[in-house]
Amino acid sequence: MTSVSQMTDDQFERFALEILQREIGPDGLARFLRRFCSGKGDYTRDRASWQRDLTVEQIVASLNRPQGV
């Protein structure tokens, strides 16, 4: 087995989900995923609201900026 520190994020996620399913069963895993993976609100509507006044150039520029800037 690859050590956790050597796993990609995708490998780590699969590994962690397998452990959860083994320990709490499929129903428990489904409950966990519903509880911690679902957001609140309507992201599509909210995104349209905060992106309304952005130009394509501004969006592209934001994608090219380092995170946290």
C-alpha positions as CSV (number, residue, x, y, z in Angstrom):
1,M,0.0,0.0,0.0
2,T,1.2,3.5,-0.8
3,S,1.7,5.7,2.2
4,V,-0.9,8.4,2.7
5,S,1.7,11.2,2.1
6,Q,2.5,9.7,-1.3
7,M,-1.1,9.4,-2.5
8,T,-2.7,11.8,-4.9
9,D,-5.8,13.6,-3.7
10,D,-8.0,11.2,-5.7
11,Q,-6.2,8.2,-4.4
12,F,-6.5,9.5,-0.8
13,E,-10.2,10.2,-1.3
14,R,-10.9,6.7,-2.5
15,F,-8.8,5.2,0.3
16,A,-10.6,7.2,3.0
17,L,-14.1,6.4,1.5
18,E,-13.2,2.7,1.5
19,I,-12.2,2.9,5.2
20,L,-15.5,4.7,6.0
21,Q,-17.6,2.2,4.2
22,R,-15.8,-0.7,5.9
23,E,-16.2,0.8,9.3
24,I,-19.7,2.3,9.2
25,G,-21.2,0.4,6.3
26,P,-22.8,1.6,3.0
27,D,-25.7,3.3,4.8
28,G,-23.4,5.2,7.1
29,L,-21.1,6.2,4.3
30,A,-24.1,7.5,2.3
31,R,-25.3,9.5,5.4
32,F,-21.8,10.9,5.9
33,L,-21.5,12.0,2.3
34,R,-25.0,13.7,2.4
35,R,-24.0,15.5,5.6
36,F,-20.6,16.7,4.6
37,C,-20.8,17.1,0.8
38,S,-24.0,19.0,0.3
39,G,-23.9,22.7,0.4
40,K,-26.7,25.1,1.1
41,G,-28.4,27.5,-1.3
42,D,-28.5,27.6,-5.0
43,Y,-24.9,27.9,-6.3
44,T,-26.0,28.5,-9.9
45,R,-28.2,31.4,-9.0
46,D,-25.6,32.8,-6.6
47,R,-22.8,32.5,-9.1
48,A,-24.9,34.4,-11.8
49,S,-25.4,37.1,-9.2
50,W,-21.8,37.7,-8.3
51,Q,-20.5,37.2,-11.9
52,R,-23.1,39.5,-13.4
53,D,-20.8,42.5,-13.9
54,L,-17.6,40.6,-14.8
55,T,-16.2,40.7,-18.3
56,V,-14.6,37.6,-19.9
57,E,-11.2,39.3,-19.6
58,Q,-11.7,39.7,-15.8
59,I,-12.7,36.1,-15.4
60,V,-9.6,34.9,-17.5
61,A,-7.3,37.2,-15.5
62,S,-8.7,35.7,-12.2
63,L,-7.9,32.2,-13.5
64,N,-4.3,33.2,-14.2
65,R,-3.7,34.7,-10.7
66,P,-2.0,32.7,-8.0
67,Q,-4.4,31.5,-5.3
68,G,-5.0,33.9,-2.4
69,V,-4.1,37.0,-4.4
